[in-house]
Amino acid sequence: MSDPELIKISGCKNQIRMGDVIFVHGLGGSARSTWHPQQQEDDNNFWPAWLGKDLPNVGIWCLGYEVEALKWKGDKLLGI
């Protein structure tokens, strides 16, 4: 498992920015593909980048980390 990564998208180097927005994906997602429309994974179709253009005084980040839903084995949760 790799370490979590905070990816700079827009406005992150601005020392006087008003705040920060961090996009956090869910189970089975990723820092980039979660925020694209399906089959359109390019920078022109990336929701965090759009927000950065609209809010130039805000740092926009994506948090990337590995996560999967738990997969239970067997018929029972506990062997009681």
C-alpha positions in Angstrom: 0.0 0.0 0.0 1.4 3.4 -0.9 1.4 6.5 1.3 -1.4 9.1 0.9 -0.5 12.0 -1.4 -1.8 15.5 -1.4 -1.8 16.8 -5.0 -1.6 20.5 -5.8 -4.2 21.5 -8.4 -4.5 25.3 -8.3 -3.6 28.3 -6.2 -1.6 26.3 -3.6 1.5 28.4 -3.8 -0.5 31.6 -3.1 0.8 32.7 0.3 -2.2 35.0 0.9 -4.9 32.7 -0.3 -8.3 32.9 1.5 -8.5 29.2 2.2 -8.2 25.7 0.8 -10.5 23.0 -0.7 -9.3 19.4 -0.5 -11.1 16.9 -2.7 -11.3 13.4 -1.0 -12.4 10.4 -3.1 -14.4 7.5 -1.8 -14.1 3.7 -1.9 -12.5 2.4 -5.1 -11.9 6.0 -6.4 -8.7 7.9 -7.1 -7.5 11.4 -6.7 -7.9 12.2 -10.4 -10.4 9.8 -12.0 -13.1 10.4 -9.4 -13.4 14.0 -10.5 -13.7 13.5 -14.3 -16.8 12.6 -16.3 -16.7 9.0 -17.4 -14.5 8.4 -20.4 -13.2 12.0 -20.3 -10.1 11.9 -18.2 -8.2 14.9 -19.3 -7.5 18.3 -17.7 -10.2 20.0 -19.6 -12.8 17.8 -17.9 -11.5 18.0 -14.3 -13.8 19.4 -11.7 -11.1 20.6 -9.2 -9.4 22.5 -12.0 -12.7 24.2 -12.9 -13.2 25.3 -9.3 -9.6 26.7 -9.3 -10.4 28.9 -12.3 -13.5 30.2 -10.5 -11.8 30.7 -7.2 -8.2 32.0 -7.9 -7.7 33.0 -4.2 -8.3 29.5 -2.9 -5.9 26.6 -2.9 -7.3 23.5 -4.6 -5.9 20.1 -3.6 -6.8 16.4 -4.2 -6.0 13.7 -1.6 -4.9 10.4 -3.1 -4.8 7.2 -1.1 -5.5 3.5 -1.7 -8.8 2.2 -0.4 -11.0 -0.7 -1.2 -14.3 -1.9 0.2 -14.0 -4.8 2.6 -14.5 -8.2 1.1 -16.0 -10.6 3.6 -15.1 -14.3 3.3 -17.4 -17.0 4.2 -21.0 -17.0 5.2 -20.7 -15.4 8.6 -19.0 -12.3 10.0 -18.0 -14.1 13.2 -17.3 -17.8 13.6 -19.5 -18.2 16.7 
